[in-house]
Amino acid sequence: MANKTQKTYSSSNQYDFDPFDRLFHLVFRILILIVIAAAVFAAILAVISFPFNYSHNVFWNAFDALLGVLFILWIISWFLPGKYRYHRLHYHWYNYQDPEEILQARYAKGEISKKEFEEKLKELMKYRP
């Protein structure tokens, strides 16, 4: 059992990635660069006045290019795995622990006694559906 004054650190921190995560981030960054380059290229083409574009305003051409790039980003987002696509909105789904698991972990660490553990477990079971 660890000393109460001594801090314990878990082995995982925000910089520990498995190889899939590293590869995913690398590919994702490359895709972002490609999309940004496509957006810049589309904006440049939208500003250039083509013979068939003489009746349109330059602003609307750039706006159409922006909508096209946003549409491409939306399409790309559908091919991302669900874990990364909805990570911020549904973060609690991945880190969810049952109250019983938390209670068992506290009992295993010695933070609560057996009597407290049994009382709290009975209390939790009362409200289970």
Buried (B, 14 or more C-beta within 10 A) or exposed (E): EEEEEEEEEEEEEEEEEEEEEEEBEEEEEEBEEEBEEBBEEBBEEBEEEEEEBEEEEEEEBBEEBBEBBEEBEEEBEEEBEEEEEEEEEEEEEEEEEEEEEEBBEBBEEEEBEEEEBEEBBEEBEEEEE
